């Protein structure tokens, strides 16, 4: 089963369709008039479809169990064909397209089973995904041409006594998005932090380290007064994401904001903490550049 623990929760929706073709107007008439021996075709098939959606992970090994928060099943008769539409919604980390397609197929099979005693030429035709939304495909961002500077704030690393891992982890995630990044290493000194931020010539400046509650952790206090705008929602998202994974995340004082058109972030110094903060807000935080450019055109 694919690891989705790093993904964020969003509203996911998918609609699948299926077509059942009868061979005569008489079959359609009996369906409309509820005169099929096995019962009400539409109601029975709908009940089966609801169960099919819920049972998807029980039958398809790689599907994740997830909370199904809505399933809508609709029918439309066109000539000799019954068009089935199954819409499924959830708020979760992965999509529901397979659930919707499975539900549509079960609805179609139920109709086939109920109608075969009166129509020997029933056919199940198209079963396909009609549309889906939610997740990365619905919130695409363009990172083309963006650059980043990753600033490692650490007394031990700056003196060569420690190895930088958090900065490299951040750079790796940025490069996966197509963002060119460079690393700068400085001690936990307020003047050093100010100097780097004032001289930064990249679109994104990411500090890692100095966001805890220790006596040398001065990154948030230094950066915050320099920002033109704080992004509290981004900060909340990082802490919320981290808190869902380990209890110490509540101690982090991560910062997010804008300075001179640059996105400025201050992340934890631990490799795992920094990586989780990146997963929590990237690539969606890059939408800021579209907003910033839009304001400049006003």
C-alpha positions as CSV (number, residue, x, y, z in Angstrom):
1,X,0.0,0.0,0.0
2,X,1.4,3.4,-1.0
3,X,2.6,5.6,1.9
4,X,0.3,8.7,2.2
5,X,1.2,9.8,5.7
6,X,3.1,12.8,4.2
7,X,0.0,14.1,2.3
8,X,-2.3,16.8,3.5
9,X,-6.0,16.4,3.9
10,X,-8.2,18.1,1.3
11,X,-11.7,17.8,-0.1
12,X,-11.7,15.0,-2.7
13,X,-14.5,14.3,-5.1
14,X,-14.9,11.9,-8.0
15,X,-17.7,11.1,-10.4
16,X,-17.8,7.8,-12.4
17,X,-20.3,6.8,-15.0
18,X,-21.6,3.4,-16.3
19,X,-24.0,2.5,-19.1
20,X,-26.5,-0.4,-19.1
21,X,-28.1,-1.1,-22.4
22,X,-31.3,-3.1,-22.7
23,X,-32.5,-4.7,-25.9
24,X,-36.2,-3.5,-26.0
25,X,-38.6,-0.7,-25.1
26,X,-40.5,-3.3,-23.1
27,X,-37.6,-3.7,-20.6
28,X,-37.4,0.1,-20.2
29,X,-41.2,0.3,-19.7
30,X,-41.1,-2.4,-17.0
31,X,-38.3,-0.6,-15.2
32,X,-40.2,2.7,-15.3
33,X,-43.4,1.0,-14.1
34,X,-41.6,-1.0,-11.4
35,X,-42.8,-4.3,-12.8
36,X,-39.5,-6.2,-12.8
37,X,-39.9,-9.6,-10.9
38,X,-36.8,-9.1,-8.7
39,X,-38.0,-5.7,-7.4
40,X,-37.4,-2.0,-7.9
41,X,-34.3,-1.9,-10.1
42,X,-33.3,1.7,-9.3
43,X,-33.7,1.4,-5.6
44,X,-32.0,-2.0,-5.3
45,X,-29.1,-1.0,-7.5
46,X,-28.6,2.2,-5.5
47,X,-28.4,0.3,-2.3
48,X,-25.9,-2.1,-3.8
49,X,-23.9,0.9,-5.2
50,X,-23.7,2.4,-1.7
51,X,-22.3,-0.8,-0.4
52,X,-19.9,-1.1,-3.3
53,X,-18.4,2.3,-2.6
54,X,-17.9,1.5,1.1
55,X,-16.5,-2.0,0.4
56,X,-13.9,-0.9,-2.1
57,X,-10.8,-1.3,0.1
58,X,-12.1,-4.7,1.2
59,X,-11.9,-6.0,-2.4
60,X,-9.0,-3.9,-4.0
61,X,-5.8,-4.6,-2.0
62,X,-4.0,-1.3,-2.7
63,X,-7.0,1.0,-1.9
64,X,-6.7,2.8,1.4
65,X,-9.7,2.6,3.8
66,X,-11.1,6.1,4.0
67,X,-14.1,8.0,5.4
68,X,-16.8,8.2,2.7
69,X,-18.7,11.4,3.6
70,X,-21.1,11.5,0.6
71,X,-22.2,9.2,-2.2
72,X,-24.8,10.3,-4.7
73,X,-26.2,7.9,-7.3
74,X,-28.3,9.2,-10.2
75,X,-29.9,7.6,-13.3
76,X,-30.9,8.9,-16.7
77,X,-32.8,6.8,-19.3
78,X,-31.8,7.6,-22.9
79,X,-33.5,5.4,-25.4
80,X,-32.6,1.8,-24.5
81,X,-29.8,2.9,-22.3
82,X,-29.6,3.6,-18.6
83,X,-26.9,6.0,-17.7
84,X,-25.5,5.7,-14.2
85,X,-23.7,8.5,-12.4
86,X,-21.9,7.9,-9.0
87,X,-20.4,10.8,-7.1
88,X,-18.3,10.2,-4.0
89,X,-16.8,12.8,-1.7
90,X,-14.4,12.7,1.2
91,X,-12.1,15.0,3.2
92,X,-8.9,12.9,3.3
93,X,-5.3,12.4,2.0
94,X,-6.1,10.4,-1.1
95,X,-8.8,10.5,-3.8
96,X,-12.0,8.5,-4.3
97,X,-12.0,7.8,-8.0
98,X,-11.7,4.1,-7.6
99,X,-14.5,4.1,-5.0
100,X,-16.7,6.0,-7.5
101,X,-15.9,3.6,-10.4
102,X,-16.4,0.5,-8.2
103,X,-19.8,1.9,-7.1
104,X,-20.8,2.5,-10.7
105,X,-19.8,-1.0,-11.7
106,X,-21.8,-2.6,-8.8
107,X,-24.8,-0.5,-9.7
108,X,-24.5,-1.8,-13.3
109,X,-24.0,-5.4,-12.3
110,X,-27.0,-5.2,-10.0
111,X,-29.2,-4.0,-12.8
112,X,-27.8,-6.7,-15.1
113,X,-28.7,-9.3,-12.5
114,X,-32.2,-8.0,-11.9
115,X,-33.0,-7.6,-15.6
116,X,-31.5,-10.8,-17.1
117,X,-34.7,-12.9,-16.4
118,X,-36.7,-10.6,-18.6
119,X,-34.0,-9.5,-21.1
120,X,-31.4,-11.9,-22.3
121,X,-29.4,-9.3,-24.2
122,X,-28.6,-6.9,-21.4
123,X,-25.1,-5.3,-21.9
124,X,-22.9,-3.3,-19.5
125,X,-21.1,-0.8,-21.6
126,X,-18.8,2.2,-20.6
127,X,-17.5,2.3,-17.0
128,X,-15.2,5.2,-16.6
129,X,-14.1,8.1,-14.5
130,X,-15.9,11.3,-15.6
131,X,-14.0,13.8,-13.4
132,X,-12.2,14.2,-10.1
133,X,-10.9,17.1,-8.1
134,X,-8.9,17.7,-4.9
135,X,-5.3,17.0,-4.1
136,X,-2.3,18.1,-6.2
137,X,-4.1,18.0,-9.6
138,X,-6.6,20.6,-8.4
139,X,-4.1,22.9,-6.7
140,X,-1.3,23.1,-9.2
141,X,1.4,25.8,-8.9
142,X,4.1,27.0,-11.2
143,X,7.5,27.0,-9.7
144,X,9.3,27.8,-12.9
145,X,12.1,30.3,-12.5
146,X,11.9,30.5,-8.7
147,X,15.0,30.5,-6.6
148,X,15.6,29.8,-2.9
149,X,18.2,30.4,-0.2
150,X,18.3,27.9,2.7
151,X,19.9,29.4,5.8
152,X,21.1,26.9,8.4
153,X,21.2,28.6,11.8
154,X,23.5,26.5,14.1
155,X,26.4,27.2,16.3
156,X,27.8,23.6,16.0
157,X,27.4,23.3,12.3
158,X,28.8,26.8,11.6
159,X,32.0,25.8,13.5
160,X,32.3,22.4,11.7
161,X,31.4,20.4,14.8
162,X,28.1,19.1,13.4
163,X,26.8,18.0,10.0
164,X,24.0,19.8,8.2
165,X,21.1,17.5,7.4
166,X,18.0,19.7,7.7
167,X,19.3,22.2,5.1
168,X,20.0,19.4,2.6
169,X,16.6,17.9,3.2
170,X,14.9,21.2,2.5
171,X,17.0,21.7,-0.7
172,X,16.1,18.2,-1.9
173,X,12.4,19.0,-1.6
174,X,12.8,22.3,-3.3
175,X,14.7,20.7,-6.2
176,X,11.9,18.1,-6.5
177,X,9.7,21.1,-7.3
178,X,12.1,22.5,-9.8
179,X,13.3,25.3,-7.5
180,X,17.0,26.1,-7.6
181,X,18.4,26.4,-4.1
182,X,21.7,27.2,-2.3
183,X,22.7,26.7,1.4
184,X,24.2,29.3,3.7
185,X,25.4,28.3,7.2
186,X,25.5,30.8,10.0
187,X,25.7,30.7,13.9
188,X,22.6,31.4,16.1
189,X,23.3,35.1,16.1
190,X,20.6,37.8,15.6
191,X,22.9,40.1,13.6
192,X,23.9,37.2,11.3
193,X,20.3,36.4,10.7
194,X,19.4,40.0,9.9
195,X,22.3,40.4,7.6
196,X,21.5,37.3,5.5
197,X,17.8,38.2,5.2
198,X,18.6,41.8,4.2
199,X,21.1,40.7,1.5
200,X,19.0,37.8,0.2
201,X,18.4,37.9,-3.6
202,X,16.3,34.8,-4.0
203,X,12.5,34.5,-4.2
204,X,12.3,32.3,-1.1
205,X,14.4,32.5,2.0
206,X,14.1,29.5,4.3
207,X,15.8,29.5,7.7
208,X,16.2,26.2,9.6
209,X,17.2,26.1,13.2
210,X,16.7,28.4,16.2
211,X,12.9,28.1,16.4
212,X,12.8,26.1,19.6
213,X,12.6,27.4,23.2
214,X,16.3,27.2,24.1
215,X,18.4,30.2,25.2
216,X,20.2,30.4,21.8
217,X,17.0,30.1,19.7
218,X,16.6,33.6,18.4
219,X,15.4,33.1,14.8
220,X,11.7,34.0,15.3
221,X,12.3,37.1,17.4
222,X,14.9,38.3,14.8
223,X,12.9,37.7,11.7
224,X,9.4,38.6,12.8
225,X,10.0,42.4,13.1
226,X,11.6,42.5,9.7
227,X,8.6,41.1,7.9
228,X,6.2,43.3,5.9
229,X,3.4,40.8,6.4
230,X,3.0,37.7,8.6
231,X,1.3,34.6,7.2
232,X,-0.4,33.2,10.2
233,X,-2.3,30.5,8.3
234,X,1.0,29.1,7.0
235,X,2.4,29.0,10.5
236,X,-0.7,27.3,11.8
237,X,-0.6,24.7,9.0
238,X,3.0,23.7,9.8
239,X,2.3,23.3,13.5
240,X,-1.0,21.4,12.9
241,X,0.7,19.0,10.5
242,X,3.6,18.4,12.8
243,X,1.3,18.0,15.9
244,X,-0.6,15.2,14.1
245,X,2.7,13.3,13.8
246,X,4.5,13.9,17.1
247,X,3.6,15.8,20.3
248,X,6.7,18.0,20.6
249,X,5.7,19.9,17.4
250,X,3.7,22.2,19.7
251,X,7.0,23.6,21.0
252,X,8.1,24.9,17.5
253,X,7.9,28.6,16.8
254,X,8.0,28.4,13.0
255,X,7.6,31.7,11.2
256,X,6.1,32.6,7.8
257,X,5.8,35.9,6.1
258,X,6.7,38.2,3.2
259,X,9.5,40.7,3.0
260,X,10.2,42.8,-0.1
261,X,8.2,40.4,-2.2
262,X,10.1,37.4,-0.9
263,X,8.6,34.5,0.9
264,X,10.4,34.1,4.2
265,X,10.1,30.9,6.4
266,X,11.7,29.8,9.6
267,X,11.6,26.0,10.1
268,X,12.8,23.7,12.9
269,X,16.4,22.7,12.9
270,X,15.7,18.9,13.2
271,X,15.8,17.1,9.8
272,X,12.4,15.5,10.4
273,X,10.8,18.7,11.7
274,X,12.1,20.7,8.7
275,X,11.0,18.0,6.2
276,X,7.5,17.8,7.7
277,X,7.1,21.6,7.6
278,X,8.0,21.4,3.9
279,X,5.5,18.7,3.3
280,X,2.8,20.6,5.1
281,X,3.0,23.8,3.0
282,X,4.7,23.0,-0.3
283,X,3.9,23.3,-3.1
284,X,0.7,25.2,-2.2
285,X,2.5,28.1,-0.5
286,X,4.0,29.0,-3.9
287,X,0.6,30.3,-4.8
288,X,1.7,33.4,-2.9
289,X,3.8,34.5,-5.9
290,X,0.7,34.6,-8.0
291,X,-1.0,36.8,-5.4
292,X,2.1,39.0,-5.0
293,X,2.4,39.6,-8.7
294,X,-1.3,40.3,-9.0
295,X,-1.1,43.0,-6.3
296,X,1.8,44.6,-8.1
297,X,-0.3,44.9,-11.2
298,X,-3.2,46.7,-9.3
